[in-house]
Amino acid sequence: MKAVYFLQHGDLSQVKYGDLPKPEINSTELLIQTKYAALNHLDLFVLRGWPSLQLKLPHIMGSDGSGIVKEVGSNVVNIKKGDRIVINPGIGCGYCSYCLAGQQSLCNNFSIKGEHQDGTFAEFFTIPAQNALIIPEHIGFKEAAAASLTFLTAWRMLVSKAKIKPDDFVLIQGASGGVSIAAIQIAKLFGAKVIATTSSAEKVEKTKKLGADYVINYRETPNYVKKIYKEITNRHGIDIAVDSVGKATFSNSIKLLCKGGKLVTCGATTGPKTDIDIRYLFWKQISLIGSTMSNHQEFTSVMHLLFEKKLIPQIDSIYSLEHAKEAEHHMETGNHFGKIVVQI
Ligand SMILES: [Zn+2]
């Protein structure tokens, strides 16, 4: 089968397009003929690698995917051959105390499709049947693949972890990323007041169209902390800051939180280490909340809102599998707004 993979860690020059063996399923898995996959920054982190990441090479890239079930493991009961499905890329072991409590993303052996195991940038991929969700007929494969990882991540952050409420001031740092776009839509669905930061006039316009109430071009507004605190929140501060930008924005996000405010993060795009003024933490009684992917219930909840078109994935561009490397380059430059998808 055709696949996009790498044989050693490094930059995009390591990414190959070529033939690899079609994968085989075990009794609890499905074989999927891929229709669409979607890019995530995770692809580039995995490509570069880190010391504890030991992958079996070649490694097929890609975490999001949708397609048609071609083979069904002998113990699978919830899915049948021919079903149209989208995947939850977060895979729990199914047996540890976290998995048994329904908290798969806390699993002691948690893995992500495309990170710890082969991904979706291929004509076929395998997935545990419990990670597959049937797509209704009126929803396209493209929209389904574009939605899952970012929306399930944003849902867990805002709804399960930060317990978003109507009228909360929600700050979303770096609004053009996939998780941020999902977070803006989810926050608006809950009736929150959304303040988003982004990096260009064009992205400001696109972010406003998504429904953000206030959008700040941080390159043109160096004192945006003051503007948000005094002008926008009328000295209340932010109830929830969604910050996966990391080093570049973290201290400003913490500064902006109101008394009892919460900062929730699922990543650190600009760097993982930053100084925190501990006085803000105790005096304002702030909560710092980490979040990764989601459990199956959160995945199902948010996908049903997408199926009902209450949430809509934003698609930036579509590439063929053969040109997935160019797609990754497009993401690396940061000029995209929304999801870059790969048609297979
Ligand atoms: Zn587990």
Residues whose N, C-alpha, C, O or C-beta is under 5 A from the ligand:
A	BS01	ZN	G92 C93 G94 Y95 C96 C99 C107 N108 N109
